[in-house]
Amino acid sequence: KQSNKQKHKYYNCCCSSSSSAMFGFDIGEFLVGDPIIPHYFREVGKDDCVGVECVDLSRVYLTSFVAHCLLFSLVWNVSSVFAKVFQTIDFQDKVHWCICIVSAVHAIVSAVGSLIFTILNDVYDDGVVDRHVVEQDIFSCLTAGYLFYDLVVHVFMAFNGHKDFQAPALMLHHFVGAFGFPILTLFPMSWAAGVWQVTEMSGPFVNMRFVISKAGYRNHWIYYVNGAMIFFMFVFFRLLPVSYFWSIVYNNYAVIEKVLSPSMFLVIFLAGGIAGTVLNSMWFLKITTGIYSILTKGKIEKETKTA
């Protein structure tokens, strides 16, 4: 029988050689270790797994949390040296600047990964949705770790009196994701997490809007192009995937009901799904109101100058 060490050999070789050489830390060996948080994440039989199947999801969660904290620190230090405007803004805006850039990086990784392993994954071509997709479960825990990091930053800033971070809707979004995505890995519901993570495709444009504004480009064409991209990305990667999510629920209700216990169905779909849908609808309304305001303002200014 092939040993556990032999089964992990390919994964470790591909995923951890660079980290071992640079930092003296074998990330691949760490990720396939015993569960750090048992029973909360989907666990695999270490004697029967091969490659990425051996990855412990609780370790992915922890690694993601630490990695995003380190990325925040890196962005802060790099911005302090190379971005002159960063040196002039106050502490609250500096934190906001950093979390926006970190969020943009995460959104690209999470959305592209989920697009590949869920929306474009031919494993679902047979119409069967109740299955585990290991790669998607890994991305789900990567996203959950990020959301927990961002939630910690927001709570810290909010309790220290920074009003821009006292956003109940955003905290609810992060709380549901940070604790909901790991729960989803316990069930053959990888597609549900994947569809929701694809909605993060609009994230880079939303987050970079703050950075563009603070960098002095609020009246520049870049700012307006960014606004247009936010609108279109929100339509195609927020509203459409959410509609797709509910269509899957509707067409596979009987299967999903068998897979999930009644309590989990309520938590995942009625709480998580409806909360996500309402939040996306609120944000889209806010975006369209903002665009209408800008267009109306431009029209009024033009008429005033003509008069």
C-alpha positions, 0 to 999 in steps of 0.5 A: 500500500502506497504510503501517505508520504509517497502520496503527498510527494507530487503535491509537495514538490509542486506547491512547496519547493519555492517556499521551502527554499525562500523561507525554510517553511514547507507550506505543502507539508503544512497544508496536508497535516492533521486538521487544526479545527476538526469537525467544522471543515470537510475532512479527508481520509489521509490513507485514501487521498492523492494530491490536492485531495489530501489538503486539510481545509482548516489549514487552508483557512488559517494560511489564507488568514495569515497570508492576507494579514502579511499582504496588508502589511506589505501593501502598507510598507510599499505604499509608504515608500512609493506612493506619495499620496499615501504619506499625506492621508490620515490613518483611517484612509491608509487602512482603507487604502491597504484593505482595498488593494488586498481585497482586489488581489483576493477578488481576482484569485477567488473569482478566477479560481471559482470560475474555472472550477465551478462555472467552466468545470465540465464535471457538472456537464451531467447535470449532477450538482451534489458533489464535492469539487476539491479545488473549489472547496480549497478556494472556498476556505481561501476566501473564508480566511480572507473574509475573517481577516477583513472582518477583524480589521473592520471590527478593530477599526469600528471599535476604535471610532472610525466611522467609515468602518462601521458598516453593518451590511459589510460586516454581515456579508463578511461574517456569513462568508467567513463562517458559511463557506467552511460549513458548505465544504461539509456537504457536496455543495461546492457549486453553491460556494463557487457561484457566489465567489464568482461574484467577486469578479467585480471586486477589483474595480469596486476596491480600486475606486477608493485608491483612484480617488485618493490618488487625485484622479477623481475628475480624471477619465480613469475614474469614470471608466472605473465607474462604468466597469463597476456597473457592467461587472456588477450586472454580469458577475453579481446579478447574473450569477445570483440569478443562476444560483437561484435557478439551480436551487429551483431546478434541483430543490429535491436533491439539495433538500436530501443533501442538507438537513432542514437546519442547514438548508435554512442557514445556507439558502434562506439566511446566507443566500437571501442575505447575499441577494439582498446585499447585492441588490442594495449595492447595485441600487447604490451604484446605479443611483451614483451613476445617475447622480453623476450623469444628472450633475453633468447635464445640469452643469452643461445647461447652466454653462449654456444659459 
